[in-house]
Amino acid sequence: MPTFLHYLFAGRHVRPVTMYHILHGKRTFSNLYAAFINDLLPFWGLLPHLSRPRYEKMIDYLVHQKLLTEAPDETLTAPPAALPAWWPTHVAGLTMPAYREIGDILTLAVQLISQVQHQERHFAPITPHLLIQQRVKGWYEQAAKTDLPGTIAEFKSLVTAMPELAGTVLVNRLVGAETDVASWQDLAAHLGFEPFQVQLVWIDALAQLYQAIAGGQAARWQGLLPLPTPAVTRSAQATMQLLADQSVDQTAQQRQLAASTIREHILEAAMLGPAVIHEQPGWRLPPAKADPVVDFFRGRLAAIARQRQSGGVRLE
């Protein structure tokens, strides 16, 4: 993991505690903005179980080894570097279900199909989660059972289209009839990586598979996985709908929220929504230099627009 963190800070300036919250998925506006401005949104919630003491120990090690440099503003950085083969490029934490959930669902679905194909009489689900078992069973009865060869062919087509590394890790982490899962250690030894790096390849393969299925590339598998989640919260969406016809203060009064919260909703939609957003006359904000807090909001909104227009931000 230290190598991963080193690459994650490379070419960026991020406070270590903020990076931890991004990887952990702690949703506050300041964390979102830091992730946005540093093009870290794809890594949002990537490591939800990462412990703070372990993370801080690794950061101290990287600083001590002079692999990370502390800037005067207390951010950490490292020189830009070419990314290694195991680097995740499909992750999209804000819009995808939890990677562990996706992995458990897909693994159980493949296990079920494999054992049915081999006519095994006893079935012991690899996951104890009853909701996942029910989801896979319902999908199998409705979509897979009626055309098992077509269902299998679609999955094989998705895996075949993956890069060799992702496909290798994916298929070796699945379970089937008379087939056990390969350990992280065995895969790492085979590929010449660290076990954690193999786990990143697994997560990225799940993300790629999820996006392909959600995008309609395997019709029989679409009902298996949860739908993507909107990056913009429902509350921010409601605010933006009202702001189309009224001011910030009117919207704050109608929603019984502070005007500062309404402005944060605007910034959230500007960062995570589908369109670039600029200040609108209908918001009726105070004139420039009349309110330093509103001027700060204007500056953030303009910075977000510039970042979006430069194409430097990726959600998925």
N, C-alpha and C positions, 0 to 999 in steps of 0.2 A: 503493500500500500504506500510506503514512502515514495516509491518511484512514481506512482500515479499522482500523488499530491504535488510532487515536483513539476510534472508536466502540466498539471492543472493550473498552477500559479504562473507558469511560463508565459511571458508576454502580457501579463495582467498585473493589476495593483489592487489587491483585496485584503481587507483585515482578516486575520486568521479566524476570529470568532464568527465573522460574517460567512466565510467559506464553510465553516462547520454547519451553520444554520441552513445554508443552501443545500449542502449534501444531505442534511437531516430532513429538510423539507419544512422548516418553520416559516409559515407564511405571515410575514409582516411587510408593509410597504417598503421599508428601508432594505430589507433582504431582497425583495423582488427587484428593486431598482438597481441594487448592486449586481445582482445576477444578470439583469438586462444589459446594463452598460458595459459589463465585462464579457458578454456573450456566454453566460453560464446557465441560461435558462434550461437547455437540454439536460443538464446534470441535476436539476432540481429533484430532491428526494431520492437520489440515486442510492444512498447508503442510510436508510432510515434507522438501522440498528447500530450505527457507529457510536461508540461510547465517547463522551467528551474527554475523559482522562487519557484514553488511548490515542485519540486524535492529537491532543495537546503534546503528548510525549513524542509523537512522530514529527510534529512541527518543530519542537525544540531540537530534535535530532538533525533535521534538515537545515535549520539555522546554524547549529553548531558546526555542521560540516560545510557551511558556506554554500550550500546548494540553493538556499533562499536568502534573499537580502531584505532587511527591514528598511523601509523608506522613512523620511522624517514624519510623514502623516500616519505612521504605525501600520501601513499596509505592507504586505510581503509581495515580492516579485522574483522572477528569475528570467534569464535571457530566453527569447523565443527559441524553440527547438522543433525539429521534424518529429512528428508523432509516430510512435511504434505501431507494429502490426496489430497489437491487441487493443488499441485505443478505440473506445466506443464512439460510433458515428451515427447511430440511429436512435439513441435514447431520447426521450421526450417526456420528462417527468411530470410536467404540468398537465398534460393532456391524456396521459395513459393511466390505466389502473396500476396497482402495485405490481412490481415485477415478480415478486414471489407468488402472487395470486395467478398471474398469467402462466408462470411456469408450472404451478400445481395443476391448473386446469388442463393445459396442453399435455402434460405428462400423463395425467389420468386418462385423458381421451385416447391417447396413443396406446396406453396399456390396455384399455378396454377393447379397442378395435383389434389389437394384436392377439389378445387371448381369445376373442370371439373367432377370429380367422383360424386359429389353431385348435379351436374346439376344446379349449381347456374348461373343465367342469367347475373348478374352484377359482373364485376371484376375490383377492384381498386388495382393496384399493390402497395405493401408495400414500394417500393423504387421509388423515383422520377427520378433516373438516367436512361436516355433513352437508353444508350448503354447496360446497364445490362438488361433492359426490352427486347431490341432487341435480345440480346444473348440468353436469356431464351426462348423467343418465337421461335427463329430459331431452338434451340435444341429440343423444344417440337414438332415442326412440323416434324423434321427429324428423331428423335430417340425415343421419348416417345409416341407420339400419336398413332403410329402403334401397339404398344404392351404395353398399359398402365398397365395391371396386372403384366407383367414381370418387368416393370420399378419400380413399387411400391414394388414388392417382393425383388428386388435387394437392394433397399434403406433400407427396413426393415431388411434384412440380415446384412447389414453393421452396423446398429445401434444396433442390437441384439448382435453382436460380441464385442461391446465396453464394457469397465468396467461400472458397474451400475451407478456410479456417473456421468461419462461423458455422458452416454446415457440419464439419467434423465434431466440434464441441457440442452442437445441438443434438445430433443423433446419438452421441455417446453418453449424454445425460438423460436420455429417455429410457423408459422401461417397457419391455414387451414380453411375449411368451418365451420363457427360458432365456431371457436376457436381463442381466442386472445392470444398474447404472454404474458408469465408470467414476471413480473417485476424482476429486480435484487434483490430488497428488499424482495419480497415475497419468491423467491428462497433461498436467504440467510437465512431468518428466518426458512424456512423449513429444510435446510441442517445444520444449525448451523454455518455458515460461515459469513464472511463479504461480502458485495456486490462486492467489487473488486476481492475477491478470487473466487466468482462465475463467474465473467467475465473471469478470467484466465482459469477456467475449460471449459468455452464456447470456448475460443480461442483454447485450446488444443484439444477439441473435433472436432473443425473444421479442425485443422491440421491433426488429425488422419483420419478423413473422406476424406480429400483431398488426403492424401498419399495412402489410400486404393483405391480410384477411379483412381488416376494417375497410380497406380501399376497394374491396370487391373482387380480389384476384382468386378467391376460393369460395364460391357461393355456398357450398355445403357446410363450410366451417364458420360462416358469419354469425350464426346464432349462438355459437359456443362461448365467445368472449364478451365481456362487458363492453358497452359502447364507450367511445372516447369522451372525456369530460371537457367542457369549455374551459379555456384558460382564464377567461374573465368571469368573476363571480356573478351570481344572479343579482346580488345587491348592486354591483357596479353596472350591470346591464340595465336594471330598472332605473338607475340614476340617469344613464345616458339617454334612455327613451324620453324621460321627462325634460331633459335639457334641450331636446330638439325644439321645444315650444316655449320654454320659460328660462328664467335666470337661475344662477347658482343659489341665491338667497331664497327664491321662491321654491326651488326644489328641496333645499334644506328644510324649509318650514313644512312643506307637504310631507316629507319623509320623516320628519321629526329627528333630523340628524344635524350635526354641526356643519357649518359651511366648509370647514377644513376637511371633513370626511367626504363631502361631495367633491372637493378638489382632488382628493386622493383617488376617488372613483374615476375621475377623468384621466388621471395619470395612469391608473391601472389599465383602463380601456385603451389608452394611447400606446402603452407598452405591449399589451397582450392581445388586443383586438385585431380584426382583419384589415383595418384602414389606418392611415396616418391621420392624426388629429391635430388641428391647429385651433388656437383661441377663436371663439365665435362672438360677434357683437351681442348676440342674444343672451350671453351669460352675464352681461352687465357688471363686469369686474371693475374695481376702482382704477382710475388712470394710473399709468406708469409712475413710479416713485411716490405714490400716495400711501402705499401700504407695503412694507418690506416683506411681509409674509406672502402676499399675493405676487409680488415681484419674484420671489424665490420660486413660487409655483410656475410662473411664466417661464423662468429660466429652465426649469426641469422639463416642462412641456416642449420647449423649443429643442432642448438637447435630445429628447426622445424622438422627436420628428426627424432631426438630422440623422440619428442612428438608424431609424427605420428606412429613411430614404437612401442611406449609403449601402443598405443591404447587409449590414453587419450583425443582424440578429436572427436567430433561428429558434423556433419553438419545436419543430419536429423535422 
